[in-house]
Amino acid sequence: MTYPVTAATTPHRLRDRVGYDRAAVHAVLDEAWYCHLAFVADGAPAQLPTMHVRLGETVYLHGSTGSGPMLAARAAGGLRVCLAVTLLDGLVYARSQFHHSANFRCVVAHGTAAPVTEAAERDRAFAALVDKLGPGRAADSRGVSPREHAQTALLRLELTEVSLKSRAGAPADDPEDLDLPHWAGVVPLRLTPGTPVPDAGTAAPAPAYLPS
Amino acid sequence: MTYPVTAATTPHRLRDRVGYDRAAVHAVLDEAWYCHLAFVADGAPAQLPTMHVRLGETVYLHGSTGSGPMLAARAAGGLRVCLAVTLLDGLVYARSQFHHSANFRCVVAHGTAAPVTEAAERDRAFAALVDKLGPGRAADSRGVSPREHAQTALLRLELTEVSLKSRAGAPADDPEDLDLPHWAGVVPLRLTPGTPVPDAGTAAPAPAYLPS
């Protein structure tokens, strides 16, 4: 199952590094804790980092009702966005400077992000955002009050125009460079959780659902 | 020393989470391995993840001469961009769902990215990009050939309109929630280098400048 290839998702170069597989796209969106949301404000590019969660083919984006893109999306019923989610998997050291690179997976999705207005969808998305921090966390926390809902904005973006750029594996030196004396290889990188730091006054033991 | 506050860098909300200190901005740009470059293409927002390096008050962005934003920047002598660099420092578990959050540092810079055309500046920036992967790596690798230079584009962005959004520390529950039985605290996150994986045929020992 793949996403359709469109003008916006056709690469100008390095076509072998671009894919459209839905399962691979989902895996990146689900592993990443945050995303970068790009939009146009007064004709100029702008960006907002925020937290997201995927449910099926919909990505929900968390924001404040007072933030620029959320206000713009509400005023117009939707906001044209470009969503990018990048996971950095390693640094690539080639014998030549030119072939130095990074191993990464990056999902880019284009579309119109629309405010979530229906209460049932809002509650489902909000619980999923909290459960992403730890399966079961939504049930193990105090729910959202009407006053808090009024301060929170959720945008929904359908995954229709989506691509996955990635690089993996060893450096790709030219054959004539392979005998050069410089070390070549990959330094893997991983976003690693440390020991949980309990808040002052927290009597409960650290729950098993925390990332480790 | 701070960056001036402009319309583009004035927050709509949570003003206490936004700063303009140059040293703090530099530290984020220098720690992060990659950035997200947002631009406008045919009226719609677009994004490119790429690697960057900072030299003084200039950020250099690496790209291919064939990529969309690099072509656009060259055609027009510059491209209006929004650069974002985010470091995720932890996940924040509050007693209330509403106060769940993330600890992070995010630099957002607005400006016009221009192609680097002068050879001395190009060479200095390219060496800095390589040295960012390990101090001294540029000298310990094969330099860039004219043919490789022709395939590589560098953009320069002056740091003039810049802000740093950040959150740190414990969850910020409301006083009336502090006695709830749910665990609250922070799970720190850190991008951690693993054991270097040498490329096939690499006889040299792993150099000391690799990140560890």
Interface residues (C-beta under 8 A of the other chain):
Chain A: A8 H12 R13 L14 W33 Y34 H36 A38 F39 V40 G43 A44 P45 A46 Q47 P49 M51 S64 G66 S67 G68 L71 R80 V81 C82 A84 T86 L88 L91 Y93 A94 R95 S96 Q97 F98 H100 A102 F104 C106 V108 H110 F126 A127 L129 V130 L133 G134 R137 A138 D140 S141 R142 G143 V144 S145 E148 Q151 T152 K165 A170 P171 D173 D177 L178 L180 P181 H182 W183 A184 G185 V186 V187 P188 L189 R190 L191 T192 P193 G194 T195 P196 V197 P198 D199 A200 G201 T202 A203 A204 P205 A206 P207 L210 P211
Chain B: A8 H12 R13 L14 W33 Y34 H36 A38 F39 V40 G43 A44 P45 A46 Q47 P49 M51 S64 G66 S67 G68 L71 R80 V81 C82 A84 T86 L88 L91 Y93 A94 R95 S96 Q97 F98 H100 A102 F104 C106 V108 H110 F126 A127 L129 V130 L133 G134 R137 A138 D140 S141 R142 G143 V144 S145 E148 Q151 T152 K165 A170 P171 D173 D177 L178 L180 P181 H182 W183 A184 G185 V186 V187 P188 L189 R190 L191 T192 P193 G194 T195 P196 V197 P198 D199 A200 G201 T202 A203 A204 P205 A206 P207 L210 P211
